[in-house]
Amino acid sequence: MTIQILLAALFLAAVLWLGFRAAPETEGAPVRRARIKEATVFGLPPVPVFCAVLALGLILRFILGYNINGFEADISCFKAWAAYTHDYGFNNMYYRDFFLDYPPGYLYVLYIVEAFRRLFGVDQYAQSYTLMIKLAPILSDIACAAALWVLARKKLGEKSALLIAFAYLFCPAVIVNSSVWGQADSFCALLLLCTLLLLWYNHTPLAAFVYGFGILSKPQMLIFAPVLIFWVIRKKDWKNLVLGPIIALVTILLFSTPFIKNFDYLKLIEIYTGTIDYYNYYTINAYNVWALFGLNWAALPEHSTWLQFGVPLATVLTGLLLLKSKRDDAVFACPTVLMFTVYIFCVKMHERYLFPVLLCLLLTYVFTKEKRFLLLFAGTSTVHFLNVAYVLYLNNAYISPTSIQILFLSALHVLLYIYMLYITYRCFISEKALRPLPAFKTQKAASAEQHTKPAAAPEFSLITDKNHNVRLTRVDLLCIAVVTLLYGIVAFTNLGDHETANTTWTPQNGESAVFETDDAYSEIFYLPGIAPADNGIGQRVGTNMKIEVSNDQINWTTAAENTDGSVYAWKNVSVAAVGKYIRITSMCDDLAINEFALKKADGTGFATLTAVSGNAWQLTDEQNTVPLYPSYMNSTYFDEIYHARTAYEHILGLEPYENTHPTLGKLIISVGIRIFGMNPFGWRFMGTLFGVLMLPALYHFLKRLFGSTFLCSAGTVLFAFDFMHYVQTRIATIDTYAVFFIILMYDAMLVFIQHDLKTDSFKKLLPPLLLSGIFMGLGIASKWTVAYGAVGLAVLFFGKLIVSYREEKGHAAVQKALLNKSIKLCLWCCLLFIAIPFGIYFTAFLPLTTLPHNRYDVFGRFIAYQTHMYNYHSTLQATHPFESPWYQWPFDIRNVWYYGNYSADSEGHIRTISVLGNPLFFWACVPATVYAFVRAVKRHSRTALICVIGFLSAYLPWVLVPRCTFIYHYFTAVPFILIAFLIAYQRLEKTASLRRVVFTKGAVTLTVGRILLLACVLVHILMFIAFYPVLTGTLTTQNYANALEWLPSWFFI
């Protein structure tokens, strides 16, 4: 649930930030067609940009729709109904003995989907068919986004139109409804949109036709009938007041006729009342006013018709809105008033019934240009998503109706409803106009405003040297793209297999499985797995089993006894005896084995096993995944046996085995597993992706520090192909996320530092601080080592305040203003760097603290986990053959050997993986770091100060850590030693001998200094190529690996 909460928060922040940037196109009259043709988006034609966004949204939905089943019961119903439309025919659908609570309209859609399935021969249980079931709502999402974009182009301009389409297309609530859950709400929302637009453009009969089909698709569409009725009354269109209901009724009867026998249309009433009466509860997971009173899933009393007072109330409010408002565009707000009122006050509400409100809020914003509707959309979509996501997360599990989660979300829904009524009244009915909301100024608007003001004093900051060339140019973007793409290809190559065995044999103690084979064999292969324990809390991960052989199933001889093995790491052992029959017997209470195989005696393949008894088929149903030579490509290695396993345990809803680090890193790993499955590629995907994403983040950081495209590109390449960055981001551990968020939080703090504290407003000063606090919270929630770096953030922040104050010595009035602003900033930082990070950190633990055995003492369990982690790290006395103290790390003294395989193939090759730094780069960074210290102390250089403060905060705390440490703990300091290297180079480049121009053509100038740096980069890449086999586990020879052991303390194999 943590990922869903963070996703909702990210979406909310994005919509608010983008929506409240000042956009000149949104002011005044509608945008002229000529301006639309001339306008561009980010310098590109708007139509291709929109098409790219649309394609991205569609691809995202296809990926989620294919990989996530959503609510199994609903998907199964849709599949069954689709099949029944063909097997039984339309006219038998409501007369057979099976559950069907949908009216006929959506069955036409399912009929078409089933027709295509049968045409292309898709298996009914295939994931591709699950995606096909979700295709109608997915395409409806795309159509709604496209319609919003077309309308907004005319009303708001190109950038705002793209924002509106983006907000709907990537709204988590919309995505989870269509792509994850596969519900019909998006399809009905599209019909509602068509109905409203047809009314607006005076095509009332056609609107009635579409609306009639909408009612036939889902009973909830009946709620919107007052919109059509009051619209024609407002327009005094008495003809259509009579004709409209007739057209809608004829449409319903016409399309329902194939489903009705003997024209018995009273059957329709039975269908609709049966659907409505089926869920006879106050609320069915709709967190509304009834849920606020603790009545979620509470049965209704016998005489409860009066409890539907929300329907007449919604009707009255809609009538007042349409008939009292002087604005025709009030029609677009009516569905929101109707559905929101019914959702809040009516009984028998489901969590998804609020869905059409999201589309109508954006539609209202497009026609009114009132940004409060955009604000309401952001809030409503976030809370609605959390409601729906929480229901999916629970998956029918019981939770107390008075739990804090339900009460909190219910209260938010009620508050949003009140705010909706307020802004609707003020916008459409009140004589007093709403005051325009403040907007974040765009660069152009701020520049224009600056020209109208008197010239200000020169900017001052924490530094004596200033770099104003911090904007990313197209050349920068090209360099970022090239480096990131090339590194991404290298990083994802041979990352891991996409398949492994996942069917788990979970016998009781003493239970056996028997196989038969006629092949000669010499080795046993098995894959330890993981499965929920019988108590539903812990896990089965036992590997203690006895393997016996026999030729007659009477006399058995022990071939092997296995007591060890790591989760999802293939294990092979030699057999002490052979026989035609093989019996595996569990010797523990928690045995979990995913696959079992016998390697042929000649080593060419695996014996053919036939299951004889005892669920033996569960051990041989995925023989194609058994590797002839186990390696990192098909197994966990090093700490993956903890972190990848824990990520999977989060997915299974179990108490994780590894709880010595915060949870967010493992939750991020679990995203890759959810997408690609529990296999090596799946559990390593997110770490590798974050390793790739580090590069643009680092480039932006370097750009703000140095301003030079050449220097930033060289630095990014050096970091990308450093051994530690490459190895550490390809293993499924959590250090990657710590470094990623450290880079981002320092980058955001640097943006704050580069602002002028004296002249810049809080609107400029607070956003970078907010981002820095968010990234700090995400980092600490991934690994505690980020808290070390957070100390550096505090030093930079207070240093900025102090230096800014001291620079105004002698100007008492300015100092007083700065002091007041500094106090306010400090108060803001209590929220931005304490409350918000703690909220993120606390949220990251919800998957643990809300487990069934924990959820009744969430905060107490949260404290217990922190205590356990602290005690573990503070009292750890373990030793390790590859540990190394902090003072050895900068000199690359001792590597950590992650993985080794002395028999990787039939030709005697080996595989090995070690983590260390590129030795030439690490050694060069030692004097460079010393120089950065000198420059920070003597010259007070901003770049050097940030480098030194960041380095010390990441590195110095390890001096005090008593437990055994490893060189990969130095990873958090690597970005700062890279900065030190670039600082030293930048100083050297200014010497006369290195400034000499060697080549120049156009904008390209090569000096001796630049050629020297290019040579360093080239040597760095050549070193990476040379060490590649021992960094990646690529097949190599032992002699070659040993030849790379430059220091006697290095060990590769």
Buried (B, 14 or more C-beta within 10 A) or exposed (E): BBBBBBBBBEBBBBBBEBBBBBBEBBEEEBBEEEEBEEBEBEEEEBEEBBEEBBEEBBEBBBEBBBBBBBBEEBBBBBBBBBBBBBEEEBEEBBEEEEEBEBBBBBBBBBBBBBEEBEEEEBEEEEBEBBBBBBBBBBBBBBBBBBBBBEBBBBBBBBBBBBBBBBBBBBBBBBBBBBBBBBBBBBBBBBBBBBBBBBBBEEBBBBBBBBBBBBBBBBBBBEBBBBBBBBBBBBBEBEEBBEBBBEBBBEBBBEBBEBBBEEEEEEBBEEBBEEBBEEBBBBBBBBBBBBBBBBBBBBEBEEEEEEBBEBBEBBBEBBBBBBEEBEBBBBBBBBBBBBBBBBBBBBBBBBBBBBBBBBBBBBBBBBBBBBBBBBBBBBBBBBBBBBBBBBBBBBEEEEBEBEBEBBBBBBBBBBEBBEBBBBBBBBBBBEEEEBEEEEBBBBEEBBEEEEEEEEEEEEBBBBBEEEBEEBEBEEEBEEBBEEBBEBBBEBBBEBBBBEBBBBBBBBBEEEBBBBBBBEBEBBBBBBBBBBBBBEEEBBBBBBBBBBBBBBEEBEEBEEBBBBEEBBBBBBBBBEBEEBBBBBBBBBBBBBBBBBBBBBBBBEEEEBBBBEBBEBEBBBBBBBBEBBBBBBBBBBBBBBBBBBBBBBBBBBBBBBBBBBBBBBBBBBBBBBBBBBBBBBBBBBBBBBBBBBBBBBBBBBBBBBBBBBBBBBBBBBBBBBBBBBBBBBBBBBBBBBBBBBBBBBBBBBBBBBBBBBBBBBEBEEEBBBBBBBBBBBBBBBBBBBBBBBBBBBBBBBBBBEBBBEBBBEBBEEEEEBBEBBEEBBEEBEEBBEBBBEEBBEBBBBBBBBBBBBBEEBBEEBEEBBEBBBEEBEEEBEEEEEEEEBBBBBEBBBBBBBBBBBBBBEEBEEEEBBBBBBBBBBBBBBBBBBEBBEBBBEBBEEBBBBBBBBBBBBBBBBBBBBEEBEEBBBBBBBBBBBBBBBBBBBBBBBBBBEEEEBEEEEEEEEEEEBBBBBEBBBEBBEEBBEBBEEBBBBBBBBBBBBEBBBEBBEEEEBBBB
